[in-house]
Every structure is written in structure tokens, then in C-alpha cells.
Amino acid sequence: MAVTNSIHRTPEWLRPLWESRSAETAARIAAGMELLLKQNRPVMLAGIQQAILAQCGARISRSTIQRSEAYRRQRRSATRRRSTSELGAVLPDLDPQDRMSVLSRTSRLRRNHKEALIARILVLERAVSRQADVERTLQQEILRLQLESIRQQVTE
């Protein structure tokens, strides 16, 4: 154990007790997370607490779980898996220059609030819908003009 502050050192006679409790807590956290993974439930702090309470009847604080190595390792692996998302599937198909552009745009978008992103999506969907209406109108006008020119050719 480390020094708790500059004046008081950790008593050596408590070290074995603290180490055994720390190992026991780490084992409980790992077992709780393993239970959640087996049940295909999300590994979240509240779920880990409930799983530990159900397994061994012990209450462990969220901060203790967050400081545990098992939880940190799981969070690191969970964030690594994020890159295999839909965006990760699109990136390999892009040219390197386009890929860098898309990555910089996505990092900018990730800094926005969810509400702002939803509003932008709604505006874009409305614009796409209007554009589709304009295209449909133009196609109908082209067909009408083509039919009219055919009729004029036939009557001549």
C-alpha cells in the first residue's frame, strides 16, 4: 500500500487484511461482470452492483467498481469495439483523403450535443424530401414535353 498522506504511513500489520479484502472485492466485481456478460446484459455500474448483491449479498460502491482493474479493462475493450460500427464499415471503402475528411467531420460532430445533431438530421431529411419532390416534378415535366414533341411530330 502507498502512503495515505505525508505524515501517516500505512500500518504494516493492516497490509495483509487490506490486500485480501482488495482481492476479494476484485473477484466479486469480476464475477458480477461475468454474470452480466453471460446473461447478455449491458455491463453498467448499476447492473454490476445488482449482480454482486445477488451473488454474494455484498454491497460495493460504484466508485469502487470504477476503480477496479476488471471494470477498466472491460471499458477499454468496449470502446475499442465501437470502431466496428456502421462508420467503421464505410471507412475502408474510401480513398485516404476522403477517409481523413470523414474522420475529421465525425470527430467534430461527436462534440455536438445530441439534440443539435437530431435537429440537423431532421432539417437534412426535410431538404432531401423537398429535393426528391423537385426531381419528381422535373421528371414529369420532361416526360410531358417529350410526349408533346412526339405528338407534334406525328401530326406533321
MILUMTOR-288328 format. One record per residue: x, y negated, z of N, C-alpha, C in turn; residue in three letters; residue number from 1. Coordinates in steps of 0.2 Angstrom, whole numbers, plus 5000, padded with zeros to 4 digits. Atoms other than C-alpha are relative to their C-alpha. Example, Ala and Ser with C-alpha at 12.3 -4.5 7.8 and 13.67 -1.06 7.14 Angstrom:
BEGIN
5004;5006;5000;5062;5022;5039;5004;4994;5000;ala;1
4996;5006;4999;5068;5005;5036;4996;4995;5003;ser;2
//
This chain:
BEGIN
5004;5006;5000;5000;5000;5000;5004;4994;5000;met;1
4997;5007;5000;5005;4982;4997;4999;4996;5006;ala;2
5001;5005;4994;5007;4968;5010;4993;4997;4999;val;3
5006;5003;5000;4990;4962;5014;5001;4992;5000;thr;4
4998;5007;5000;4997;4944;5017;5007;4999;5002;asn;5
4993;5001;4999;5014;4936;5020;5002;5002;5007;ser;6
4998;4999;4993;5013;4939;5039;4999;5007;5002;ile;7
5002;4993;4997;5004;4956;5042;5002;5005;4994;his;8
4998;4994;5004;5011;4972;5034;4995;5005;5001;arg;9
5004;4995;4999;5000;4987;5031;5003;5005;5005;thr;10
4997;4995;4995;5002;4999;5046;5001;5006;4997;pro;11
4998;4994;5003;5011;5014;5041;4996;5006;5002;glu;12
5004;4995;4997;5000;5025;5052;4993;5001;4996;trp;13
5006;5000;5004;4985;5020;5041;5001;5002;4993;leu;14
4998;4999;5008;4993;5023;5024;4997;5007;4998;arg;15
5003;4993;5002;4988;5042;5023;4992;5000;5000;pro;16
5007;5000;5000;4970;5038;5028;4997;4996;4994;leu;17
5002;5004;5005;4968;5024;5016;5001;5003;4993;trp;18
4999;4997;5006;4976;5034;5002;4995;5006;4999;glu;19
5004;4994;5001;4965;5049;5005;4993;4997;4998;ser;20
5007;5003;5002;4949;5038;5005;5000;4997;4993;arg;21
5000;5003;5007;4955;5029;4989;4999;5006;4995;ser;22
5001;4994;5004;4957;5046;4981;4993;5003;5000;ala;23
5007;4997;4999;4940;5052;4987;4995;4995;4996;glu;24
5004;5005;5004;4932;5036;4980;5001;5000;4993;thr;25
4998;4999;5007;4941;5038;4964;4997;5006;4997;ala;26
5003;4993;5003;4935;5056;4962;4992;4999;5000;ala;27
5007;5001;5001;4917;5051;4966;4998;4995;4994;arg;28
5002;5004;5006;4917;5037;4953;5001;5004;4994;ile;29
4999;4996;5006;4924;5049;4940;4995;5005;4999;ala;30
5006;4995;5001;4911;5062;4944;4994;4996;4998;ala;31
5006;5004;5002;4897;5049;4943;5000;4998;4993;gly;32
5000;5002;5008;4903;5043;4926;4999;5006;4996;met;33
5000;4994;5004;4905;5061;4920;4993;5002;5000;glu;34
5007;4999;5000;4887;5064;4926;4996;4996;4995;leu;35
5003;5005;5005;4881;5049;4916;5001;5002;4993;leu;36
4998;4998;5007;4890;5055;4900;4997;5006;4998;leu;37
5003;4994;5002;4884;5072;4901;4992;4999;4999;lys;38
5007;5002;5001;4866;5065;4903;4998;4996;4994;gln;39
5001;5005;5005;4869;5054;4888;4997;4993;5002;asn;40
5002;5006;4997;4865;5039;4899;5006;4995;4999;arg;41
4995;5005;5001;4874;5022;4897;5004;5000;5007;pro;42
4996;5000;4994;4889;5021;4909;5001;4993;5002;val;43
5000;5007;4997;4885;5005;4918;5000;5000;5008;met;44
4999;5001;4993;4888;4999;4936;4994;5003;5004;leu;45
5005;4998;4997;4871;5002;4942;4999;5008;5000;ala;46
5000;4993;5002;4870;5019;4934;5005;5004;5004;gly;47
4995;4997;4996;4886;5024;4942;4999;5001;5007;ile;48
5001;5000;4993;4881;5019;4959;4994;5005;5001;gln;49
5005;4995;4999;4865;5029;4957;5002;5007;5000;gln;50
4997;4993;5001;4874;5044;4951;5004;5002;5006;ala;51
4996;4999;4994;4886;5043;4966;4996;5002;5006;ile;52
5005;4999;4994;4872;5041;4978;4996;5007;5000;leu;53
5003;4994;5001;4863;5056;4971;5004;5006;5001;ala;54
4996;4994;5000;4878;5067;4970;5003;5001;5007;gln;55
4997;4999;4994;4886;5064;4987;4997;4996;5006;cys;56
5003;5004;4995;4875;5052;4996;5004;4994;5003;gly;57
4995;5006;4998;4889;5038;4997;4998;4994;4996;ala;58
5001;5007;5003;4886;5020;4993;5007;4997;4998;arg;59
4994;5003;5002;4900;5012;4983;4998;4994;4997;ile;60
5002;5006;5002;4900;4994;4979;5002;4999;4992;ser;61
4999;5001;5007;4900;4988;4961;5008;4997;4999;arg;62
4993;5003;5000;4917;4978;4964;5005;5006;5001;ser;63
4995;4994;4999;4925;4995;4970;5000;5004;4993;thr;64
5000;4997;5006;4919;5003;4954;5004;4997;4995;ile;65
4997;5004;5005;4925;4989;4943;5008;5001;5001;gln;66
4993;5000;4999;4942;4990;4951;5003;5007;4999;arg;67
4997;4993;5000;4944;5009;4949;5003;5001;4993;ser;68
4997;4998;5006;4955;5016;4935;4996;5003;4995;glu;69
5005;4996;5005;4942;5028;4928;4995;4995;4997;ala;70
5005;5004;5003;4930;5014;4925;5003;4995;4995;tyr;71
4996;5004;5005;4943;5003;4917;5002;5003;4994;arg;72
4998;4996;5006;4949;5017;4906;4993;5001;4995;arg;73
5006;4999;5003;4931;5020;4901;4998;4994;4996;gln;74
5001;5006;5003;4928;5002;4897;5004;4998;4994;arg;75
4996;5001;5006;4943;5001;4886;4999;5004;4994;arg;76
5002;4995;5006;4938;5016;4876;4993;4998;4997;ser;77
5007;5002;5003;4920;5009;4874;5001;4994;4996;ala;78
4999;5005;5005;4927;4993;4867;5003;5002;4994;thr;79
4997;4998;5006;4938;5002;4855;4995;5003;4995;arg;80
5005;4996;5005;4923;5012;4848;4996;4994;4997;arg;81
5005;5005;5003;4914;4995;4844;5003;4999;4993;arg;82
4998;5002;5007;4925;4993;4828;4998;5005;4995;ser;83
5003;4996;5005;4917;5008;4820;4993;4999;4999;thr;84
5007;5002;5001;4901;4998;4819;4999;4999;4992;ser;85
5002;5001;5007;4892;4993;4803;5006;4995;4997;glu;86
4995;5005;5003;4905;4979;4801;5007;5004;4999;leu;87
4994;4996;5001;4919;4992;4803;5000;5004;4994;gly;88
5001;4996;5006;4912;5002;4789;5000;4996;4994;ala;89
5000;5004;5006;4911;4987;4777;5008;4998;4999;val;90
4993;5003;5001;4929;4981;4780;5005;5003;4996;leu;91
4995;4997;5004;4939;4994;4772;4999;4999;4992;pro;92
5001;5001;5007;4930;4991;4755;5002;4993;4998;asp;93
4999;5007;5002;4935;4973;4755;5007;4999;4998;leu;94
4993;5002;5002;4951;4965;4747;5003;4997;5007;asp;95
4997;5003;4994;4963;4960;4760;4999;4993;5002;pro;96
5002;5007;4999;4960;4941;4758;4993;5000;5002;gln;97
5007;5000;4998;4941;4944;4759;4999;5003;5007;asp;98
5000;4997;4994;4944;4955;4774;5002;4995;5006;arg;99
4998;5005;4996;4953;4941;4783;4995;4995;5001;met;100
5006;5005;5000;4939;4929;4779;4994;5002;5004;ser;101
5005;4997;4997;4926;4941;4785;5001;5000;5008;val;102
4998;4999;4992;4935;4944;4802;5000;4993;5003;leu;103
5000;5006;4997;4938;4926;4805;4993;4997;5001;ser;104
5007;5002;4999;4920;4922;4802;4996;5004;5005;arg;105
5003;4996;4995;4914;4936;4813;5003;4998;5007;thr;106
4998;5002;4994;4925;4930;4827;4997;4993;5002;ser;107
5003;5006;4999;4918;4913;4825;4993;5001;5002;arg;108
5007;4998;4998;4900;4920;4826;5000;5003;5006;leu;109
5000;4997;4993;4904;4930;4841;5000;4995;5006;arg;110
5000;5005;4995;4907;4914;4850;4994;4996;5001;arg;111
5006;5003;5000;4890;4908;4847;4995;5004;5005;asn;112
5005;4997;4995;4875;4911;4859;4995;5004;4995;his;113
5005;4995;5003;4863;4925;4854;4994;4996;4997;lys;114
5005;5003;5003;4849;4913;4852;5001;4996;4994;glu;115
4998;5004;5006;4858;4902;4840;5001;5005;4994;ala;116
4999;4996;5005;4863;4917;4830;4993;5003;4997;leu;117
5007;4998;5002;4844;4923;4829;4997;4995;4996;ile;118
5003;5005;5003;4839;4906;4824;5003;4999;4993;ala;119
4997;5000;5006;4852;4906;4810;4997;5006;4995;arg;120
5002;4995;5004;4846;4923;4804;4993;4999;4997;ile;121
5007;5001;5002;4828;4918;4804;5000;4994;4994;leu;122
5000;5005;5006;4832;4902;4793;5003;5003;4994;val;123
4997;4997;5006;4843;4913;4781;4994;5005;4997;leu;124
5005;4995;5003;4829;4926;4779;4994;4996;4997;glu;125
5005;5004;5004;4816;4912;4775;5003;4997;4994;arg;126
4997;5002;5007;4828;4905;4762;5001;5005;4995;ala;127
4999;4994;5004;4831;4922;4755;4993;5001;4997;val;128
5007;4999;5002;4812;4924;4754;4998;4995;4995;ser;129
5001;5005;5005;4810;4907;4745;5003;5001;4994;arg;130
4996;4999;5006;4824;4911;4733;4997;5006;4996;gln;131
5003;4994;5003;4815;4928;4729;4994;4997;4996;ala;132
5006;5003;5003;4799;4918;4726;5002;4996;4993;asp;133
4998;5004;5006;4808;4906;4714;5002;5005;4994;val;134
4998;4996;5005;4816;4920;4705;4994;5004;4996;glu;135
5006;4997;5002;4799;4929;4703;4997;4995;4995;arg;136
5004;5005;5004;4791;4913;4696;5004;4999;4993;thr;137
4996;5001;5006;4806;4911;4684;4999;5006;4995;leu;138
5001;4994;5004;4804;4929;4678;4994;5000;4996;gln;139
5006;5000;5003;4786;4927;4675;5000;4994;4994;gln;140
5000;5005;5005;4789;4911;4665;5004;5002;4994;glu;141
4996;4997;5006;4802;4919;4654;4996;5005;4997;ile;142
5004;4995;5003;4790;4933;4651;4995;4997;4996;leu;143
5006;5004;5003;4776;4921;4647;5003;4997;4993;arg;144
4998;5004;5006;4787;4911;4635;5002;5005;4994;leu;145
4998;4995;5005;4794;4927;4626;4993;5003;4997;gln;146
5006;4998;5003;4776;4933;4624;4997;4995;4995;leu;147
5002;5006;5004;4771;4916;4617;5004;5000;4993;glu;148
4996;5001;5007;4785;4916;4604;4999;5006;4996;ser;149
5001;4994;5004;4781;4934;4599;4993;4999;4997;ile;150
5006;5001;5003;4763;4929;4596;5000;4994;4994;arg;151
5000;5005;5005;4768;4914;4586;5004;5003;4994;gln;152
4996;4996;5006;4780;4925;4575;4995;5004;4997;gln;153
5005;4995;5003;4765;4937;4572;4995;4996;4996;val;154
5005;5004;5004;4753;4923;4567;5003;4997;4994;thr;155
4997;5003;5006;4766;4916;4555;5000;5004;4994;glu;156
//
